[in-house]
Each structure stands twice: as structure tokens, then as C-alpha cells.
Amino acid sequence: MKKLLISTLALALLTGCADQPGETAGQSAVQFDQALHDSLPQAVRDRGYIRFVTDASYAPMESFAADGRTIVGFEPDLADAIGQVLGIKIQIVTGPFQTALDKVADGTYEGVLSAMTDTAEREKKADFVDYLSAGSSIIVQRGNPHRITALTGLCGNVVAIEKGTIQADLLHRSQSECDARPMKINEYRTNADALLQLRTGRAVAVLNDFPAATYLATDSRTKDYYELASNEQYDPGLIGIPFAKDNSQLRDAVKGALDRLVAAGTYADLLQRWNLSSGAVKAVSINSATQD
């Protein structure tokens, strides 16, 4: 997906631990790695934390807990585990998805942790550390009142989407299939805003990454409102953490931490905890977007 200028009221979640081995969310033991800690950029070690930005409206990847403050989900848990391996805190700050890469490039944040799909176009701005596989799915109202089963079924209808996502790009590319009945594509600042349009009947569908779409269709709090139009996943790709092009030292340290988590089984445990095992990758990679 994976955002505008960050509000002064932006919420932050500090996760991670100091330099002792520990456990993440009751999962496999996470071992501190001194060599990886020492490989972090000196500025990061001096500051004591790594800053990631997210749009916390994308469960089960990340969303706000019932208190409205704490960010929970697979990616916050993964960040906590990365921090334990590196012996440093991970700070997750909420912000808009649309300009997240620009904020990484200008140094406001070290990376984006917001289910951002690695694409060839995005790799022009940042280097991605890829750790999950997913395609895009169509979400409709429960009961599928408009009988939508494929992208072509959206022709002539209103579709809501989060601005700046690969799903928005997919919809615009799909307009060529609609001939004289184009979609009306309404783009919103957050995924939550787009889903509100669907829930209230002002749009017939929303596109999300498959994990988020499946969550909406199965979670007890949302399944009465949403379902999948089909099990098809469009444009499958890899989700990763983007880092600035000139920050390869931090990129490599985080990749090293993820490699340790895969080898230790913690990665698989976290995927299972959040029902994301179908998106597991065999190995973490860098800049692995499919080239056209």
C-alpha cells in the first residue's frame, strides 16, 4: 500500500526492547544479535530508535486497538521482533500513505511499515526489504447486492479506494475494459474512509490486499458488512519496508534481522498468529518487484 504532512497530533507506538533476548507476543524466542546491532548506522544507535510511518487502518497488518491509541497487528509485532534482534526500539508513527515514500526520502522517517507493495516504480524512490506475498482482492457489501465477481463487474459503478495505492493504479488501468461504461473511482486519504463509502452504500466495492480483504470478510466485528467478491487475487506481488536509497546500511541491518526471524521460526509464528501464513515467503529479499 502501503501518505500528506504528518499532524502534530500523530500517535506513536514504541515497541522493541533494549539489548536482552526476549519473546514477541508469546511466540518463539527472539535473540539479540550484537553484530547486527553494531552494523546499524551510528546516527540511529546514538538516537536509540528507528522511525517507521504507517496508516493504521489496515487490519490485520496494522490498526488501532480498542483504546484508540495502541497500534496492533502483524507489522507492529514484526517491528517489535526486529527491534529485539537489533537491540533498538522501533517507533511507529501514523501518517498518510500518499507521501510516505517522500517522507522517507527526506529523512523524516527511516522507513514505511504499512503493507506497501514493492513495485518497479516505487523502487525508483526507495529500496525495499520484501517479506510478504499478496495480491489485490475485491471487497463488496455482505450479500453482494450488485453481483460483482470480477473487475469488469465494476464498470459503470462507483468504486472507493485509498489514494496512492497499487489498487488505485489497478482500477485506473482496468478502465480500458469498461468501454462506454467507465467506473467512477473515488479516492480517499485512508482505507477506513474508503470502506465507509462501501458500508454506507455510496460505493459498490473497495480493493484491498488479500490479507486485509480476507480479514474484513471473516472477523466477527466486520463480517456482517463485507465479503469477498471472489477468491481471485489480482497483480500478486511482494510487500516490503522501503528505505531511502542512501540508507543501505540500515536497510541491510533490518534485512539481517528479518533473516534471523525467518530462521528462528518467529516469522512463521507471527504469520500464523495473524492468519497470514498463505503469504509467507521462503526468504527475505531486496528490490524484488516484478519487472515488466
N, C-alpha and C positions, 0 to 999 in steps of 0.2 A: 503494500500500500504506500500495505506503508500502512508543509503546514503553515501563516501570517506572522506578524511580530508577536513575541511572547508577552502575555499580560503580566503586569506586575503582581497579579494575584495568582500566578501559576503555582500549582501544587507540586510538591516534590516528595519523593519517597526515597529514603536512604535505606539501601539494602547492602548485604555483604557483611563481612566480618573483618577482623584485624588479621593477624598472621598465624592463626591456630587452625588446625584441622577441625572440621565440624560436619554437620549434616544439614541438608537442604530439605525443608518441608517433609521430614520423616523419610527421606529417600536414601539412596546409597551414600556412604561416607564420601565427603569431598576433601581431598588432600591439598594442603597448601604447597605451592611449588616455588621454592626460593629463586631458582634460576629464571623462571618466568617473571617473578616479581622484579628481579634485578634488570630484566630486559625492558621494563616499562620506561617510557620517556622520563627524563629527570624532572621535568615540569609537573608531570602527573604524580610522580612519587612525592614531590615536595608539597603539592596541593592536598594529596591524600584521598582523592576520589576521581572517578571517571563520570562524565556527564553524558547521559543519553536523553533524547527527546522522544515523546510518544504522544499519540492521540488515544487516550484511554476509553475508547468507545467500541472496542472490537473483541469482545469475549469470544472464545476463551484465551485469546492471545494476551489481551490486557483490557481491564475495565475497572471501574471503581467498585469497591466493596460497599456494603450497606451503610457504612459510616460516611460515604461520600468523599472521603479523603484518601484512603489507602488504595493503592493500585495493586490489583491481584491478577493472576493469570499465568500462562505458560512462560511468557517472556520475562515478567518480573522474577519468577522463580529461576529461570535460566540466568538472568543477570546476577541474582544472589549467588548462584553456584559459580559463575565466572569470577565474581568478586572474592569468593573464598579461595579459589585456586590461585588467584593473583595476589591475595593478601591486601586488598584495597576495597574501599567502599564503591558501590555503583549508585550514582544519583540519577533518578529517573524524573524528568520534568515534563509536565504536559504542555503541549503546544500544537499549532496547526500543522497538518500533514503537508500542505501545499508548498511551503517554503522550507521544509525541514532540511533538504539537501543543501540549500543555500546557507542555512544557519550552521551546518557542519563545515561547509567550505570557508566561512568567515571566522570560524573558531569559537562561535557561541557554545556549541556542543561538540563533543568528540565523536558522536555517532547517533544514528537513529535506531531505536528499538521499537518498531511499530508495524510489524508484519509487512515490511517493504519488499516488494518483489524486485529481484535483480534483473535489470534489462540492459540491453546494449546502449540505449540512450542514456540511462542513469549512470552507467559506467563512465560516461564522458565527464561526469561531475565528481564521482567518488569511486573508491574501491570497496567492493562488497565481500564480506565474510559470510558465506552461504551455509545454512544449517537446517533448512526445512523445504520440503517439496509440496506444492499445492497448485491447483488450477482455480478458475473462477466458476461460480455457480449462480443460478437464478433463484432468488427468493420471491415468493408470492404470498398473498394472504392465505390463511388456512382455508381449505376447501377449494382453492384455486378457481375463483369465480370466473376468471377470464379464459380458463382452459389453456394456459400457456405451458408449452412443453419444450420450447427451443427459442433461440434468439430471434428467429423470424417471426415468432408469435408476438414480439414486442412492437412490430411495425404498426404505425397508426395509433400507438398508445403513449401515455406519459410514463417515463421511467425516472426514478430518483437515484442519484449516485453521489458518492463523495468526490469532490473535486480533486484533481491531481492524481487519481489512482489509475492503475492499469485497467481497471474495469471501465472507467470513463473512456479511456482510449479504445477499448474493445467495442463499446457501444457506438462510438463515432465511426469506427471502421465498418461496423455492421450496417450502417445506414445505406450502404450501396446495395444491400439485399432488399431494401424496402421499396424501391422504385417510387411510385407516386404516393406512397403512404409512409412517410418518414416517422421515426419516433420523435417525440418531444422529450429531450433529455434535459432534466433539471438537475443542476449540480449544487451541492451543499458543502458547507465548511467541515462538517463531521459526518461520520457514518450514522450516528444516532439521529441527526437531523434528517438524513435520507430515509431511515427506517420509519420515522414518524410519519412521513408522507405516505408510505405504503400502509402502515397500520390504520391511518385515518381515511384511506381510500382515495387520496389525491394522486396516487401513482399506482400502477399495476404491478410493478416489480422493482427490486433492488438487486444489484450484483455485489457479491462479496467473495472473498477467498473461500474455498470449500470448507476449511475448518470452522470459520465464523458462521457460514451459512448453515452448516450441519448443527452447530450449537444452538442457533436460533430455533431450528426446527425440532429439537429434541429436549432442550432444557425446560424444566417444569414451569419456569417463570415466563417463557416466551412461546412455547409450542402451540398454545391456543390461538396465537395470532399469525404465525408464519409456518410455511412449509417449503420444501424444495420443489421447483417446477419439474425437475428430473434429477437423475444421479450423474448427469454429464458434467465434466469439468472442462472448461474452455481455456485454451492457452496455458497449459501447465508450465510451471517454471519453479525457480528457487527463490526462497525468502532469505534475506540476509541482513546483516548490520553494515551500513555504509560508513566509511571513514574518509576523511579528507585525503586527497591524492598525495599530499606531502606529509602524511602521518602514518607511513608504513610501519614504523616501529611499534606503535600502539596496535595497529591492525594485526601484525604478526603475533603480538603477545596475546591478544584476545583469541585469535585462531588457535594458538597453542593451548590456551585454557579450554577451549571447546574440544580440541582433540583429546585432552585428558578426560573430559567429562564423557565423551563417547566411549573411550577405552575402559573407563571405570564402571560403565553401566548407568551412571547418573542421568545422562541424556535420555536413555530409553525409559528410565523410571519416570522422569518428568513428562515425557510424551504420553506414557500410559496414564499418569495421574490426570492429565487434561484431555484424554481420549483423542490424541493426535498421532497415534502410532502409525497410521497409514501414510503419514507424511515424512516418516523417518528417512534420513539419508545415510548411506553407508560411511561416508567420510565428509568432513567439513572441507570446503573449497573456497578459493578466492576468484572472484570475477568469472563466474561460470554461467553467465547468461547465454541463452541460445542465440547464436549469431544467425541473422537472416542471410 
